[in-house]
Amino acid sequence: MPPLISWSTLTSASVGVWGLGVEGRASIRRLQSMGLVPVLVDDRPPAPASVDDLEILATEDGGLQALLACDVVIKSPGISRYRPEVAQIERAGIPVRGGLGLWLEDVPLDRVTCITGTKGKSTTTAIAAHLLTRLGYNAKVGGNIGHPPWEPSTAPEPDFWVIETSSFQVPDLTNGPPVVAVTSLSPDHLDWHGSVERYYADKLSLCSKSGVAASIADGTNAELRVRLDSLGPHVQWVDEDTPTFGGPWVEALRLPGSHNVRNASIARAVLLAMGVEEAGDDAQMAAAAEGFLGLPSRCRSIGHVGAVEFVDDSLSTNVLPAQAALQAYGDRAVALLVGGHDRGLDYSALGHALARRQPRTLVITMPDNGPRIGGAIRDVVGDGVTVVDAASLEEAVATACGWARDGGVVLLSPAAPSFGRFADYNDRARAFAEAASKCGPLTEQPT
């Protein structure tokens, strides 16, 4: 059992911060608020290589040696726990932790929930926090969305924390809150975890952390069903047989697709498991659901050019969300834009989803791994679905718009990350919107 280490136990420690993304910089501010001067290390230090006059060392140029001289290392989630440098640090007897794990060791956990899953976790987290707020509670989101909860703040502590928890964060946790949720499970992040099975094991290990009493899980997901033993001692499945599944209140959220009915139902189940009595009342839930704005780049319509609708699902980074997006527009012609950074995923399941579609479908592939995705689709559907290659996102949008002119949907659901070609999924979404605007004026309603 690893030693208990929390933010409050670091008051006299020598601490290294490894990785200076959003979480790393929040950890720097937390340590500085405690009067500590951390050692800063990053794989690719920015220019200038300093934060608040503290030098940032490159991992391969003195940074690793500096971390080996610390008492504790707080690493960014983006740094794989399976990197040899992590093992080297831990062999030296130095604990390697994440900021979220340190925070969970410090706070009362009965008002915290962690929500994970390959896809759907962000939307489910946002729905849960929105419902809590509308029901009269002070709720905050943290983790992958919102702010790192250990960030120094003068604001009062909320009634509830809803933490979106990635597979990168879970292996660094030593405990968890009484109620956790898993929204879905499918292959992803193989470059970080090393294999599908280790990715599954890391993500589902949230359910068996010390302190977890109940796991809420998507009962329609086959991968979760066959891994019942990994979901902890008390599993609550959420599916069409659940008495509180779906219902008219979900319509007030104005989210497309049956996958969002599941996301909303999981959010409600989490609230009920946490003892929020109002979540059991359909009328109160319908009122609470009003005004939900959804999250950017999650199957969100950005407008129409003539009769063509453009839908931004840029956060689609594997097969599962692309399948869900196709299902959300299951009665319409869809030009599907796929491709991005190649993480070695198997795309045959996307081919099978396309083979089941009745409306006409065009698949347009984009760099870098688009041609490989297209090949996997052709292997499954043969000539049943047209697949064409484009040299860029802009070219793909122009081709799709011309094809979908009779009331179809141009759907950016790439099934791959944006690394390399774009700064992040937001940058890819902006490029998509710019390309759409070149097809004609964007309007809220079809013209």
Order of alpha helices (4+ residues) and beta strands (2+ residues): beta-alpha-beta-beta-beta-alpha-beta-alpha-beta-alpha-beta-alpha-beta-beta-beta-alpha-alpha-beta-alpha-beta-alpha-alpha-alpha-beta-beta-alpha-beta-alpha-beta-alpha-beta-alpha-beta-alpha
